[in-house]
């Protein structure tokens, strides 16, 4: 009887540990599109058939409207050389942009790219996304701040965590079917995050999506997630990548023995 109980106890522990593993996914490339290899991509969104992209580096930062099929820049506004552009989001016919360490953001009119105003926040600015009601902002830590879109002030925040451990370096954000998708700086993965409590719901492993020979430096990392709501299409790219990929998230195959 004791051996039976011990055996059942070990089985329960094993099943609990297996259940606790965060789901992992792979990808299938549906299509590869051209992407400006000089664009240090910081933020990416898809709206009404076009990509909106924020780029970084001092003296090279801009906000752009880009034709998906060709990678051609259709509209662009450059920001002052003192600023390092970061994430963007598009909401209510406006484009909202962060900068890295200047604690300054900009709001543009979406159709004309005319700058409407500046605003301020504390700490670093990394990524932005929205669900139509609230704006989500990352700052490179494990926290995602949740802003009121009218005031651009923080209302609350969540801490991104996986099995009880905080996940830091949360970068570019995108709202996808009720979840926050996030790049993790310097990693070829996307975290699927619950907006309710910050729990990581799954990991999408994008290892190998861009050939190593097409990366020109250590900072040319995966960065940029855009979602086409109407077409149910997911796009990813990276800093100074020559390609932008439409992908399908698929179950991750088991490792080879």
C-alpha positions, 0 to 999 in steps of 0.5 A: 500500500505504501509503495502504491501511495508513493507511486501515485504521489510521484505520478501526481508530481510529474503530471503537475510539473508537465501541466505547469510547462508554458506552451511553446509554438513554432512558425510557418512562413506564409510569405516574405516581403521586402523590408528596408534594411536601413530601418532600425525597427522599433514599432510596427502596426498594420492599419487599413492595408498599410504598415506603420513603422517607427524606427530608431537611432539618433539622427535616423529616427522616423515614423513611416507609412509603408506599402506591405507588398513592396516595402516602399515608404509612402509617408515619413516624418523624421524626428529631431536628431536628439531623440532615439525613436522607439515604439509606436501605436495607431489609435483614433486616427493618431500615431503615438510614438515613444523615445528611448531615454528622453522621457518624451513622446509625440502624437501625430495626425495619422492621415497627414503625419502632422505633429499634434503635440508632445507628452512626457512619461517617466523612465525609458520608452520601449514598446506600444500597443493598444486594444482600442480602449487602452494603450500598453507601454513597455519600458524594458523591464518586466512591467507593462504600463496601461495608459488612458488613451486620452490623457496618456497617463498610467492607470495601472500596470502588470508584471510579465511573468512565466511560472512565477518568475519575472520576464525582463527586457519586454520590448515591442508590443502588439495586441493580437486576439485578446493577448499582448504579443511581445518581443523580448530584446535580443531573443528570437521569441515572442511572448504571448501575455495575458493582459489581465495579470501579465502571465505568459500564456505561451512562447513562439520560437522564431529561431532561424526565420532570418538567415544569419548571413542576412544579419549585419550586426549584433543589434539586428535582432527580431523586433516588430510585430504587426497584426492584420485584424481583418485578414487574421495575418501576423507579421514580424521583422527585425532591426535592419532586416531585409525581409518582413515575414507573414507567419502562421503560429503552429504547434512546436514539433518535439525535439529530435532524440 
